[in-house]
Amino acid sequence: MPARSPGPRRWILAALAVYAVAFLLGGTHSGVAVPLTNALADAGDPARLAEPAAVRGRFEDAWVAWNAVRTVLGTGALTLLLRAFFLTARRRPQESAYLASAAGSSASR
């Protein structure tokens, strides 16, 4: 007997969990993106910085790396939701509206 894949509900819950991790990394004060942005703002007015390239250098590598992580997590969450959608669609066979209703004449059946 082949193993059954988990139902759509499990895929949706997994997608929500993965998205929650992505959100926590990027959208909150305890995450990564906001503290990085705050550190950049604390450096001061870009027009008055003696070495703006040095400030950008300290900020940019971490910012790009964590955005890549958030992108992968967001893509993973979307993939899990698509899996749930296709499982749901496969489980519900589509019946012809013509055959299901009394709309068609008996002569054409």
C-alpha positions as CSV (number, residue, x, y, z in Angstrom):
1,M,0.0,0.0,0.0
2,P,1.6,3.4,-1.0
3,A,2.1,6.0,1.6
4,R,-0.5,8.8,1.6
5,S,0.7,12.4,1.6
6,P,-0.5,14.6,4.4
7,G,-3.7,16.4,3.8
8,P,-3.9,20.0,2.7
9,R,-4.3,21.2,6.2
10,R,-0.8,20.0,7.2
11,W,0.7,21.7,4.2
12,I,-1.1,25.0,5.1
13,L,0.1,24.8,8.7
14,A,3.6,24.2,7.5
15,A,3.4,27.2,5.2
16,L,2.2,29.4,8.0
17,A,5.0,28.2,10.2
18,V,7.6,28.9,7.6
19,Y,6.1,32.3,6.8
20,A,6.0,33.1,10.5
21,V,9.8,32.5,10.7
22,A,10.3,34.8,7.7
23,F,8.2,37.5,9.3
24,L,10.0,37.3,12.6
25,L,13.3,37.6,10.9
26,G,12.3,40.6,9.0
27,G,9.4,42.4,10.5
28,T,9.9,42.8,14.2
29,H,12.3,44.4,16.6
30,S,13.5,41.0,17.8
31,G,14.2,40.0,14.2
32,V,17.2,40.9,12.0
33,A,16.1,43.5,9.5
34,V,14.8,46.1,11.9
35,P,17.9,46.1,14.1
36,L,20.1,46.4,11.0
37,T,18.0,49.3,9.7
38,N,18.2,50.9,13.1
39,A,22.0,50.5,13.2
40,L,22.2,52.2,9.8
41,A,20.0,55.1,10.9
42,D,22.1,55.5,14.1
43,A,25.2,56.1,11.9
44,G,23.8,59.5,11.1
45,D,22.8,61.7,8.2
46,P,24.4,60.1,5.0
47,A,25.2,63.6,3.7
48,R,27.4,64.3,6.7
49,L,29.2,61.0,7.1
50,A,32.9,61.1,6.7
51,E,33.0,57.6,5.2
52,P,29.6,56.5,4.0
53,A,31.1,53.5,2.1
54,A,32.4,52.1,5.4
55,V,29.0,52.4,7.0
56,R,27.4,50.7,4.0
57,G,30.0,48.0,4.0
58,R,29.2,47.1,7.6
59,F,25.5,47.0,6.9
60,E,25.2,45.6,3.4
61,D,26.6,42.1,3.7
62,A,24.3,41.2,6.6
63,W,21.3,42.9,5.0
64,V,21.7,41.0,1.7
65,A,22.3,37.7,3.5
66,W,19.2,38.0,5.7
67,N,17.1,39.2,2.8
68,A,18.2,36.0,0.9
69,V,17.1,33.9,3.9
70,R,13.7,35.7,4.0
71,T,13.3,35.2,0.2
72,V,14.0,31.5,0.5
73,L,11.6,31.2,3.4
74,G,8.9,33.1,1.6
75,T,9.3,31.0,-1.5
76,G,9.1,27.9,0.6
77,A,5.9,29.0,2.2
78,L,4.4,29.8,-1.2
79,T,5.5,26.3,-2.4
80,L,3.8,24.7,0.6
81,L,0.6,26.6,-0.1
82,L,0.7,25.6,-3.8
83,R,1.1,22.0,-2.7
84,A,-2.0,22.2,-0.5
85,F,-3.9,23.8,-3.4
86,F,-3.0,21.1,-5.8
87,L,-3.8,18.3,-3.3
88,T,-7.2,19.9,-2.7
89,A,-7.9,20.2,-6.4
90,R,-6.8,16.6,-7.1
91,R,-9.1,15.3,-4.4
92,R,-12.2,17.0,-5.8
93,P,-12.9,15.7,-9.3
94,Q,-14.7,18.2,-11.5
95,E,-18.0,17.1,-12.8
96,S,-19.5,18.5,-16.0
97,A,-22.2,21.1,-15.2
98,Y,-24.1,19.8,-18.2
99,L,-24.2,16.2,-17.0
100,A,-24.9,17.2,-13.4
101,S,-27.9,19.3,-14.3
102,A,-31.2,18.6,-16.0
103,A,-30.2,21.2,-18.6
104,G,-29.3,18.8,-21.4
105,S,-32.1,17.1,-23.4
106,S,-32.5,13.4,-23.0
107,A,-32.1,13.0,-26.8
108,S,-28.5,14.3,-26.7
109,R,-27.5,11.9,-23.9
